[in-house]
Amino acid sequence: MKTTLKTTFRNIFTGLMLAGSFVMVNGQFLAASDTSENSVKKYNNIINANKEIVEFIEYSLVQKGLPKHLRNLALIESHFNRNITSGAGAVGIWQFMTAHANQYGLTEQNRTDVYKSTKTAVVSLANLYRKYGDWITVVAAYNCGEGNIAKAMESAGSTQYHIFSKYLPGETINHVKKYLNACYATGELQSVLSNYNSSRLNKVFFTEGGSGRNAGVPLQETEINAGFNLGIIADELKVQVNEILAWNPGIEDELQKKGESPLYLPTDLMPDFLLRKNKILLRSIKEGNRVQ
């Protein structure tokens, strides 16, 4: 057990090379692709030239309890240009695709509305963070979609960005690098990396005692609500309900009292759950919401 934990903690920090995105400089992890003085000036000049928009974005983020560095997502997406349209059809400062906008009730024409699109982006980012628990994965998901993230996690057998990122589109990997470069320019890179470190530390657990699958198994965390049927979760993942309960002591009471609960699953099962999550919920609703 001690050896496993030691290895895990070592991997947490060495793994922050993030698939080649970083180099070690004076004891700090820095984005390697472009941290030049010109790049730093470029990013900060764009921010300074759009102070009113930036202040509104930061205010909106803080209101939702989100970090100000997420303003850098709009920075790299559009340089805060509300009238920009990408080759793929993404529009506005947050570069909303039509499907993404519709998911949150943002009309196609309102994608260029700074106020409405920012409010929508804040909700979207908050939802992604509740799902993934670290801002690096959130930025990746915002770029390529949750479906691609789930597929990459499944292919890698891991929910850790530095492991599953090699299965993501090259555009997404470069997008994350740009975001980290922007955070370096604004002096917020360490905050993003600390969040990634703490997220990995907080989300990896080891069950104590027992035998077989439950002995020293690393668990990953996600969230479910009372609409999910534990029996159907077990059926979809090809495990026993008592295994779900062993990994999640007290989950039945938590779901009944609060209507939601963290769900802990082994790292090899979590990508499969995330990939099937919507199907599991639909089955749960169709076949009955009772907790088994």
C-alpha positions as CSV (number, residue, x, y, z in Angstrom):
1,M,0.0,0.0,0.0
2,K,2.8,2.5,1.0
3,T,4.6,1.7,-2.3
4,T,1.5,2.2,-4.3
5,L,0.8,5.6,-2.7
6,K,4.5,6.7,-3.1
7,T,4.4,5.8,-6.7
8,T,1.1,7.6,-7.3
9,F,2.3,10.8,-5.6
10,R,5.5,10.7,-7.6
11,N,3.5,10.3,-10.8
12,I,1.3,13.2,-9.8
13,F,4.2,15.7,-10.0
14,T,6.3,14.1,-12.8
15,G,3.2,13.7,-14.8
16,L,2.7,17.5,-15.0
17,M,5.0,17.5,-18.0
18,L,1.5,17.3,-19.6
19,A,2.4,15.4,-22.7
20,G,5.4,17.6,-23.6
21,S,3.7,20.9,-22.9
22,F,6.1,21.9,-20.2
23,V,9.8,22.2,-19.4
24,M,11.3,22.7,-16.0
25,V,12.9,26.2,-15.5
26,N,14.4,27.2,-12.2
27,G,12.3,24.7,-10.4
28,Q,9.0,25.8,-12.1
29,F,6.9,24.1,-14.7
30,L,6.5,26.6,-17.6
31,A,4.6,26.3,-20.9
32,A,7.3,25.5,-23.4
33,S,5.7,26.5,-26.7
34,D,5.9,30.3,-26.4
35,T,6.8,32.1,-23.2
36,S,8.9,34.8,-24.9
37,E,8.8,38.4,-23.8
38,N,7.0,39.3,-27.0
39,S,4.3,36.7,-26.4
40,V,3.8,38.0,-22.9
41,K,3.5,41.6,-24.1
42,K,1.1,40.5,-26.9
43,Y,-1.3,38.8,-24.5
44,N,-1.2,41.7,-22.0
45,N,-1.6,44.3,-24.7
46,I,-4.8,42.5,-25.9
47,I,-6.2,42.4,-22.4
48,N,-5.3,46.1,-21.8
49,A,-7.0,47.1,-25.1
50,N,-10.2,45.4,-24.0
51,K,-10.5,46.4,-20.4
52,E,-14.2,46.9,-20.2
53,I,-14.9,43.4,-21.7
54,V,-12.3,41.9,-19.5
55,E,-13.7,43.5,-16.3
56,F,-17.2,42.2,-17.2
57,I,-15.9,38.7,-17.8
58,E,-13.9,38.6,-14.6
59,Y,-16.9,40.0,-12.6
60,S,-19.1,37.3,-14.1
61,L,-16.6,34.6,-13.3
62,V,-16.2,35.7,-9.7
63,Q,-19.9,35.9,-9.2
64,K,-20.1,32.2,-10.1
65,G,-17.1,31.4,-7.9
66,L,-14.8,30.7,-10.8
67,P,-11.2,31.9,-11.2
68,K,-10.4,35.0,-13.1
69,H,-7.8,33.2,-15.2
70,L,-10.7,31.8,-17.3
71,R,-10.9,35.2,-19.0
72,N,-7.8,33.8,-20.8
73,L,-10.1,31.3,-22.6
74,A,-11.8,34.2,-24.4
75,L,-8.4,35.8,-24.9
76,I,-7.1,32.8,-26.9
77,E,-10.5,32.0,-28.5
78,S,-11.1,35.4,-30.0
79,H,-8.9,38.1,-28.6
80,F,-12.2,39.4,-27.2
81,N,-13.5,40.1,-30.7
82,R,-17.3,39.6,-30.6
83,N,-17.6,39.6,-34.4
84,I,-15.1,36.9,-35.2
85,T,-16.2,33.6,-36.9
86,S,-13.9,30.6,-37.1
87,G,-13.6,28.3,-40.2
88,A,-15.6,25.7,-38.3
89,G,-18.5,28.2,-37.7
90,A,-17.7,29.1,-34.0
91,V,-18.9,32.7,-33.3
92,G,-18.2,35.5,-30.8
93,I,-15.7,36.1,-28.0
94,W,-16.4,32.6,-26.6
95,Q,-16.5,30.9,-30.0
96,F,-19.7,29.1,-29.4
97,M,-20.7,26.5,-32.0
98,T,-24.4,26.4,-32.7
99,A,-25.0,23.0,-30.9
100,H,-23.1,24.2,-27.8
101,A,-25.0,27.5,-27.7
102,N,-28.3,25.7,-28.1
103,Q,-27.5,23.3,-25.3
104,Y,-27.6,26.3,-22.9
105,G,-30.4,28.2,-24.6
106,L,-28.2,30.8,-26.3
107,T,-29.7,31.7,-29.7
108,E,-27.5,31.7,-32.7
109,Q,-27.7,35.5,-33.1
110,N,-26.8,36.0,-29.4
111,R,-23.5,34.3,-29.8
112,T,-22.1,37.8,-30.7
113,D,-23.7,39.4,-27.6
114,V,-20.9,39.9,-25.1
115,Y,-23.3,39.9,-22.1
116,K,-25.4,36.9,-23.0
117,S,-22.6,34.8,-24.4
118,T,-20.4,35.4,-21.3
119,K,-23.2,34.4,-18.9
120,T,-23.7,31.2,-21.0
121,A,-19.9,30.5,-21.0
122,V,-19.7,30.9,-17.3
123,V,-22.5,28.4,-16.7
124,S,-20.9,26.0,-19.2
125,L,-17.4,26.3,-17.6
126,A,-18.9,25.7,-14.1
127,N,-20.7,22.6,-15.3
128,L,-17.5,21.3,-16.9
129,Y,-15.5,21.9,-13.7
130,R,-18.1,20.0,-11.6
131,K,-17.6,17.1,-14.0
132,Y,-13.9,17.1,-14.4
133,G,-12.5,18.9,-11.4
134,D,-9.5,20.6,-13.0
135,W,-9.2,23.6,-15.3
136,I,-6.8,22.0,-17.7
137,T,-9.3,19.3,-18.6
138,V,-12.1,21.9,-18.7
139,V,-10.3,23.9,-21.3
140,A,-9.7,20.8,-23.4
141,A,-13.4,19.8,-23.1
142,Y,-14.5,23.3,-24.0
143,N,-12.5,23.0,-27.2
144,C,-13.2,19.5,-28.4
145,G,-16.4,18.5,-26.6
146,E,-17.2,16.1,-23.7
147,G,-17.6,13.2,-26.1
148,N,-14.0,13.4,-27.3
149,I,-12.8,13.7,-23.7
150,A,-14.7,10.6,-22.8
151,K,-13.3,8.7,-25.7
152,A,-9.8,9.8,-24.9
153,M,-10.2,8.8,-21.3
154,E,-11.5,5.4,-22.3
155,S,-8.6,4.8,-24.8
156,A,-6.0,5.8,-22.1
157,G,-7.8,4.1,-19.2
158,S,-7.2,7.3,-17.2
159,T,-9.0,10.5,-16.3
160,Q,-5.7,12.4,-16.0
161,Y,-5.1,14.9,-18.8
162,H,-1.4,14.3,-19.1
163,I,-2.1,10.6,-19.7
164,F,-5.2,10.8,-22.0
165,S,-4.2,13.9,-23.9
166,K,-2.3,11.9,-26.5
167,Y,-5.7,10.6,-27.7
168,L,-7.1,14.1,-28.2
169,P,-7.1,16.1,-31.5
170,G,-3.9,18.0,-32.1
171,E,-5.9,21.2,-32.2
172,T,-7.1,20.6,-28.7
173,I,-3.6,19.9,-27.3
174,N,-2.4,23.1,-28.9
175,H,-5.4,24.9,-27.5
176,V,-4.5,23.8,-24.0
177,K,-0.9,24.9,-24.6
178,K,-2.1,28.4,-25.7
179,Y,-4.2,28.7,-22.6
180,L,-1.3,27.8,-20.4
181,N,0.9,30.2,-22.2
182,A,-1.7,33.0,-21.7
183,C,-1.9,32.1,-18.0
184,Y,1.9,32.4,-17.9
185,A,1.7,35.8,-19.5
186,T,-0.9,36.9,-16.9
187,G,1.0,35.5,-13.9
188,E,-1.6,32.8,-13.2
189,L,0.1,29.6,-14.5
190,Q,1.1,28.4,-11.1
191,S,-2.5,28.7,-9.9
192,V,-3.6,26.5,-12.8
193,L,-0.9,23.9,-12.1
194,S,-1.6,23.9,-8.4
195,N,-5.3,23.3,-9.2
196,Y,-4.3,20.3,-11.4
197,N,-2.0,19.0,-8.6
198,S,-4.6,19.3,-5.9
199,S,-7.4,17.9,-8.1
200,R,-5.3,14.7,-8.7
201,L,-4.4,14.4,-5.1
202,N,-8.0,14.9,-3.9
203,K,-9.6,12.6,-6.6
204,V,-7.4,9.6,-6.1
205,F,-8.4,7.4,-3.2
206,F,-7.5,3.9,-2.1
207,T,-10.0,1.5,-0.5
208,E,-8.7,-0.1,2.7
209,G,-8.7,-3.8,3.4
210,G,-11.0,-6.3,1.6
211,S,-9.9,-8.6,-1.2
212,G,-10.0,-8.9,-5.0
213,R,-11.1,-5.8,-6.8
214,N,-11.6,-3.6,-3.7
215,A,-8.2,-4.2,-2.2
216,G,-6.1,-1.0,-2.6
217,V,-8.0,0.1,-5.7
218,P,-7.5,3.7,-6.8
219,L,-10.9,5.5,-7.1
220,Q,-11.9,8.5,-9.2
221,E,-14.7,10.9,-8.3
222,T,-17.6,12.2,-10.3
223,E,-21.1,13.4,-9.4
224,I,-24.5,11.8,-9.8
225,N,-28.0,12.8,-8.7
226,A,-30.9,10.8,-7.4
227,G,-32.1,10.1,-11.0
228,F,-29.4,7.4,-11.3
229,N,-30.3,3.8,-10.4
230,L,-27.3,2.1,-8.8
231,G,-28.4,-1.3,-10.1
232,I,-28.3,0.1,-13.7
233,I,-24.9,1.6,-13.1
234,A,-23.7,-1.8,-12.0
235,D,-25.3,-3.5,-14.9
236,E,-23.8,-1.2,-17.5
237,L,-20.3,-1.4,-15.9
238,K,-20.6,-5.2,-15.5
239,V,-20.0,-5.2,-11.8
240,Q,-22.1,-6.1,-8.7
241,V,-24.2,-3.6,-6.8
242,N,-22.4,-4.6,-3.6
243,E,-19.1,-3.5,-5.3
244,I,-20.7,-0.1,-6.1
245,L,-21.8,0.2,-2.4
246,A,-18.3,-0.9,-1.2
247,W,-16.7,1.9,-3.2
248,N,-19.4,4.3,-2.0
249,P,-20.3,3.8,1.7
250,G,-23.5,5.8,2.5
251,I,-24.3,6.8,-1.0
252,E,-27.9,5.6,-0.7
253,D,-28.6,7.9,2.2
254,E,-26.7,10.8,0.5
255,L,-28.9,10.4,-2.6
256,Q,-32.1,10.2,-0.6
257,K,-31.3,13.2,1.7
258,K,-29.6,15.6,-0.7
259,G,-30.6,14.3,-4.1
260,E,-27.0,14.2,-5.2
261,S,-23.8,12.5,-4.2
262,P,-20.2,11.9,-5.3
263,L,-19.7,8.6,-7.0
264,Y,-16.4,6.8,-6.6
265,L,-15.3,4.2,-9.2
266,P,-12.0,2.5,-10.0
267,T,-9.9,4.4,-12.5
268,D,-10.4,1.7,-15.1
269,L,-14.2,2.0,-14.9
270,M,-14.6,5.8,-14.7
271,P,-14.0,6.4,-18.4
272,D,-16.7,3.8,-19.3
273,F,-19.1,5.4,-16.8
274,L,-18.5,8.9,-18.3
275,L,-19.0,7.5,-21.8
276,R,-22.3,5.8,-20.8
277,K,-23.5,8.4,-18.3
278,N,-26.4,9.7,-20.4
279,K,-27.5,6.2,-21.4
280,I,-27.4,5.1,-17.8
281,L,-29.5,8.1,-16.7
282,L,-32.1,7.4,-19.5
283,R,-32.3,3.8,-18.5
284,S,-32.7,4.8,-14.9
285,I,-35.5,7.1,-15.7
286,K,-37.2,4.6,-17.9
287,E,-36.9,1.6,-15.6
288,G,-37.5,3.5,-12.3
289,N,-35.4,5.8,-10.2
290,R,-35.4,3.7,-7.1
291,V,-31.9,3.1,-5.5
292,Q,-31.1,-0.6,-5.4
